[in-house]
Amino acid sequence: MQRAAEEFRHRFWQVNPIPHEFAAINPKQIRDFFTKTEKMHNHWGGSLEIAADSAVEDEKSRNNLDWDRASLANQGYNGNLDQTQQSWLLGPPEKKKKKYVDLGCIVCSRKVFKWTILSILIAFVVIGLPIIIAKAIPKHKRAPPPPDNYTVALRKALLFFNAQKSGKLPKSNGIPWRGDSGLQDGSDLSDVKGGLVGGYYDAGDNSKFHFPMSFAMTMLSWSVIEYEHKYREIGEYNHVRDLIKWGTDYLLLTFNSSATKIDKIYSQVGGSRNGSTTPDDHTCWQRPEDMDYDRPVQTTTTGPELAGEMAAAMAAASILFRDNNAYSKKLRKGAETVFAFARDGGRRNRYSRGNPFIEPYYNSTGYYDEYMWGSAWLFYATGNSSYLSLATNPGMSSNSKAFYMIPDLSVLSWDNKLPAAMLVLVRTRLFLNPGYPYEDMLKMYHNVTGLTMCSYLRRYNVFNFTQGGMIQLNHGKAQNLQYTANAAFLASIFADYLNETGVPGWYCGSNFMPISVLKDFATSQINYILGDNPAKMSYVVGFGKKFPRQVHHRAASIPKDRTKYSCSGGFRWRDAKTPNPHNITGAMVGGPDRFDKFKDVRANYSYTEPTLAGNAGLVAALVSLTTSGGVGIDKNSIFTAVPPLYPVSPPPPPPWKP
């Protein structure tokens, strides 16, 4: 059997020569191949069984296998194996086993794992590394954009109020040529502890007129309520609040603010009578710090316009100071007290009537506009709808001639609040939509407000304009700029109201006017004030390169040289032809005449005297136009105290339970 197997092997390799590529195969591998084969067919048919009787015989037979490599090589093998030959020699190909990585929570292919790690490393190098480097490099903050001209002018205009302060000044007042003054004002009043110290001087004199002072505080508060975000952006929010509080603190001294009913109000400190020869605020030219003449206090037991304006000032300020609950409450209480005084039927005589210290200077022409004005602000401050009912009472509009469309009544001033009162009530209609019973009157106020805005437009010829473009709101008389600034503010804020509600404009008769027309009017007037005029002069002191140098102002015109100039000795400074030793920064002077002509002469107050009320309107207009801090108004803060005007919807019923 062993011999037969050997013979078969020999014949097999002769017929099937081994390729030269496999000539070096280990004989042991071939031996193993035949050992595992139990049966195989030969070329002559039949079967041949190969068996190894023992390990020794098998080993012996394998060792006797003779490899004739030369013979094999001469068989003419061409290097190609058929499928059968390959299967005999190599057997079935082994499949490579995939290798896996056990990550604990998941098992993944090692190849996938490698590519994932590689991708993460590449992403880190391409994305993460530059970010880390960028973060590590010291950053330089980009400088904020330069403020626009309105912001620059606004900051200066606020400083005018610092220069006008009376009383004991804080160290932070910021006006080096001003000091404590008026510390004896009202010291002889037995019912006012500490006297009437504080407040603001009205203009270039040293008088404290409480009527226009109250109006100035109302205007400032209104502007902050609407444009708080802008004041904050330019860093003037705390400053303007301090200015308002300085004024309202003083107003609280002018009546018994702890009472619920009063019978008098102190209406003025200082002043002068026409033709007087005794030392007073007009017959003397002295710094406020050097005043040594008597300063009489005016008292009124009537005066609905004064009380109404004071109520508006304190009510508006109470909204502004809502973050100081105690002070806000004090202001609201004071506002309600003085407004009750204003509404007292036995006290409805003008506060200025027959008073020679007041009537020639700040004479009141009516008080129903202050009723509307004061009640509107009290409604916003208290949320009491009775004030809204009063403001929309047909008697108010009738007595104030609100619907008569008299041009003079379209001009906002310290005396006439009618256009502002209607506008601030229109705000209620636009944003609260209170409906019945207020809607009819509010709609009429809205229509008249629109017509007021139309009257400001040059195309309708309601008011004259100078050739340089200034609207003439006081019939060509002197000191026109204060009215111009107020009109610019009303137009600008009305445009913001419309824009906030998504209304693109309003109608002047059959002509639709876009909001841009209002803004264009406002900017043209304020630009005129800031220097875009034929004289190329800024009428705000300290703004621009060319501005008034001989401002009609006692404190600014007299040097602070430790010399106390007498009542009459100070007139040498008034009549001097040289510029003031101190620029009263931010003061808006009276302005040019109807021919756009301006005389920078200190003695001519019509051109060169600034006023508290005028500068308040300028501040309001400037903040409405500046783009610092964005555009638009704060729609909701004014309504903080106003409850819903409709009954609150009942809560839904509880879910049904079986």
Order of alpha helices (4+ residues) and beta strands (2+ residues): alpha-alpha-beta-beta-alpha-alpha-alpha-beta-beta-alpha-alpha-alpha-beta-alpha-alpha-beta-beta-alpha-alpha-alpha-alpha-alpha-alpha-alpha-beta-beta-alpha-beta-beta-alpha-alpha-alpha-alpha-alpha
